[in-house]
Amino acid sequence: MQYEQLGATGVFVSRIALGTMTFGGAGKPPWSLVGGLDEKAADELVGLALDAGVNLVDTADMYAAGECEEIVGRVLGSRRQDVLLATKLFARMGTGPNDLGLSRLWVTRALEDSLRRLRTDHIDLYQIHSFDPLTPVEETLAALDDAVRQGKIRYIGASNLAAWQMMKFLGASQSRGLERFVSQQVYYSLAGRDIEREILPMAADQKLATLVWSPLAGGFLSGNFDRNGTSDDTARRALADFPPVDRERGWDIVDALRVVAGWHGVSVARVALAWALAQPGITSVIVGAKRPDQLTENLAAVDLVLTDEDLAELDAVSAQPDPYPNWAQGRPDDRLPLHS
């Protein structure tokens, strides 16, 4: 396993992290479509990941309506100190009017609920799961700051924020002397490169770690799908079309992945994950699995080194045009002195 610094902290995380959204939810759509794994199956995957050197385990309170966190807490057991445990809050977790969001009231309740379900006295990386337009960012940050000072959280992060939203939080942290986000968790794949426009450059400028969710585009880039259909009717992408993918452009990407995979004699999924790991600014890629063989294959991506030719082949079919004002401002290299 390889490790990367978590933003500007002194902590190092595995370049491949274990996502746990497949844990729990059996018989409870939509979670049963995602995985619905029981405790025994989850324990096997966690053991496999930790044995391979994975030290970052990611979950969320909303996964399987809290059942996922409960399973994670039970299967970690004595191995809790071997991992950096990350979870998230924001989504509705009850029927009350305040059982969601990022208010001080809900941050405090949600944190205590997650600590109880995870059977731990602290969360290593506590992340907001989205942006709450109704709650001032200062209120959210103050509540998180209190929890850090109480020893219930080690670091804080955010998921699914636009660049301007993240900067709003970072600005408030600086001006108010409050705890600062150290990471962002974002969707990124060959089939979805939107973060390259503003979110990744912002993270590099602000020294934030970037953790990637759904690097296989919800299974679209797993190798189980092509223009003729799927070889696995039980795959999540066959049951739930998420995250959104431009299918025609996507098929061209899958074709290119098959070419590169053939050059290396590896799977399409391994190449897709290796591509994400090779991109500048990416700290860790979060992978989930339903079966041990899937997880073993995903973990192997960390050892696949793509050549310049490989990357050029994949970039040619997946790159997006520069948006305005990027193309109007030119390239950063244009400011460099000319050399004869």
N, C-alpha and C positions, 0 to 999 in steps of 0.2 A: 504494500500500500504506500501511496505517496501522501504527503501532508502539506497544507498551505496555511499561512497565517490568516487568522480571522480578522480581516480589516486591519485596524491600527492597534489591536490588542496584542498581548503576548501569548495568546492561545493559538494552538495549531489544530486544525480539523482535517479529517481524511478527505481526499479529493472525491471520493464517492461516499455519499451518506445513505443511510437506510431510511426510506420513507415507509410509513406504516399505515397508509390509508386503506390497505387491503385487509387490515385486522378488524374483525368484528362486523356486526350488521347482518349476519345470516338471516335470510327471510325478511329483511327490512329494506325494500327498495328506497333510494337508489344504491344504498351501501352494499346490498347483496350483489349488485352488478359489478361493483368495483372489486370485490374480493370475498367478503364474508368469511374470512378465515377464523377458525377457532383458536383457542389458546395453545393447543399442542402444535398446530401448524405454525403459528406465530413464533413460538419458542424455538422451533427448528431454524426458521429464517434468521432470527436474532442471533442465535448461536453461530450460524454460518457466517454472518456478517462480521461479528466481533472477532471470530477466529481469523478472518481475512484481514484484520487490522482496521475495520471501520470503527470510528470513535464518535461519530455524530449520528444520533437517532432523532428523526423529526416526526412529530405528530401534531394534532390540533384537537381542541375540545370538541369541535363539531363533528369530527370523524365518527361515524356510527353513533351519533348522538351521545358521545361520552364513553361508549363501550371500548373504543380503540384505546383511549388513555388508560382505562382500567386494565386491559390486557397487557399493554406495554409495562405498566407498573408491576404487574404480577410476574411477567416473564423476565424482566430485568433482575428482580430480586437482589441477590448479593453482587450482581454484576453492575449495579447502578453506578458505582464509582469508576467503572471502566469507560463510561461514555459521557459525552456532552449531550444532555437531554434538552431538546428544543420542542416547544409547543406554541400554540397560537390562540388568540382570542379575538372575537368580534361578532361572530354569527349568533343568531338566535339560539338559545339553549333552554328556553322555557316559554310559557304562555303569557307571562307578565309583560307589561309595557316597557320595563327596564331590563329585561333579560337578554340584552344584546348591546352592541355598540362599544364606545370607548369612553364613557363617562367614568368619573372616579368611582361612582357607586358600582358599576358593572366590572371595571378593572379589578376592584378589590374582591368582589364576589367570585368572579371567574377565576382569578388566581388561586383563591382558597380551594375552589372546587377542583381545579387541575392538580394542585398539590395532593389533595386527598385521593383522587383517582389514580394518580401516578405513584402514590405511596412514597413520597419523597418530601424532604423539608425545603428543597430549593429547586428552581428551574435554572438551568445553565444559560439558555437563550430563550427569552420570552418575547414573542413577536405579535404585533398587531396584524390581523389577517386582511385588513382592508382599510379604506379611509372613511372616517365618520364625519360627514359634512355638518352635523348638528352639534358636535362637541368641540370646543376650542382645543387646539393642539396643546396649549399650556396646561389645561386640566388633565389631559391624558398623561402627558409627560410628568407632571407633578405626582400623579398617583403611582406611576412606574418608578419614579425616583425614590419615593417613600419605600416601596417594596425592595428596591436595591439596598437601601440603607438598613432595612430590617433583616437583610440576609436571605430574603425569599427568592430573589432573582440575582443572577450574576451579571448578565448582559441583556440588553434589549435590542430588538430588531424590528423590521417591518416587512410586510409582504404585499405585493400587488399595488404599490403606489406609483403614481406618475412622478416624473422628476420634480415638477414644481411642488407637489405635495410633500415629497421627501425633504426638499429644501426648506419648506415651511416649518417642518418639525426640527430640522437641524438648526435653523435660525433661532427658533424659540429656545432650544437647548443652550445655545451659546449666549443668548441675551439674558436668560434667566438663571444660568448656572445649573441647569438640570441635566440628568443623565442623558447621554447621546446614543442614538442608534449606532450599532457597529456593523450591521449587515442589512441586506435586502434579499428577500426571496422572491424570485420572478420566474415567469414562464419564458423558456427559451429553447428553441430547437431549430434544426435545419428548415423545418416547415413554418417556423414562426420567429423571425429575427427582428421584430419590432424594437426590442430594447436597445439595439445598436444605435438607434437614432439619437436618443437623449438620455435614457436611463443608465446605460453602461458608461458613457462619458461622464455623467454626473457622479457615478459611484467611484470612478477612478480619481476624479478631482477631489472628492470628499473622503477618500480612503476608506470606503465601505467594502466589506466583503460581499460578493454576489453568489448566492446559492440558487441553483437552478431547479425548478420543479418541471415535471413532465418533459424531460429531454427527448423522449421518443414520441412526443406529440400524442399522448394518450394511446400509444400502441400503433399509431399510423406508420411509424418508422421502424417497427419491430421486425419486419421481414415477412409478416403474416398477411400482408395486404398488397394487392396490385390491382391493375385495371380490371382484372377478371373476377375479383372478389377476394375472399379470405380463406386461408387454410385452417383457421381456428375460429369456429362459430362461437366459442365461449370467451373469446378475447373481449376486453373492455370496449375497445373501439367498435367492435361489431354490435355491441349492445347499447352504447352511449356515445354519441358523436361529440366528444369533448376532449381537448380544446378545439375550437373551430379551425378547419384547414381548408385552404383553397385546393380542391381535389385535383384539378388539371395540372396546376403547378406542382402539387404534391406528388403526382405520379412520376413526373420528370425527375424529381428529387430521389424517389425510391429507385428509379432506373439507374441513376448515377451512383447511388449507394451500392447497388448490386454489382456494378462494374468495379468499384473500389474494393468491395468485399472479396470479389473474385481475385483481384491482384494479391490480396494478403491471405486468402484462404480462410477467412473468418466470416462470421455472421453479419448480416445487415445491421442488426441492433448494436453490435459491438462497434462498428464503424460510426454509426450515428452518435453514440455516446463519446467515442474518442474525439470526434469533431468538436463536440461541445467542450470537452476538457481542454482542447487545444486553443480555444479562443481566448484572446487577451482579456484579462479582468475577471475570468471565471474562477471562483475559489473552490467550489464543490458542486457536484452534480448529484441530485437526490434520485435514487432509483427505488422502485417498489417491485414486488413480485408476488405471485400466487404459489409458485413452486420453487424448491431448492435449485433445480436446474436452470430456471430463469435467472435467479439471483447470481448463481455461479457465473453464468454467461455475462451478465451485466458487470460484475466485479472485474472480469478479465479486461474490460475496456481500458482500465488505468494503465495497462502495460502495452497497449497498442499505440505505436508512434506513427502518425500519418506523415507522409512525405509532402513536400511542396506541391508535387504533381497531384497527389490525392486531394489536398485542400483546394487546389485550383479547380479540379474537376467538380467538386461539391459546391464551391462558391459560384461557379458559372451558372448553375441551375437554381440557386437559392438566394443569391444576393438581391437586395431590394434597392431601388433607386434612391439616391440621396434626396431627402425632403428639403423644402425651403425652411430656414434660410441657409442650410448647410452648403448647398451648391453655390449660393451667392457669396458666401464668405470665403470660399476656396479651401484649400487643404492647409493644415498646420505647417507642413513642410515648405509652403510658399514663403513663410516668414524667415526661413533659415538662410544664412549667407550663401552666396554662390561661390563655388570653388572651381578654379580652372584646372 
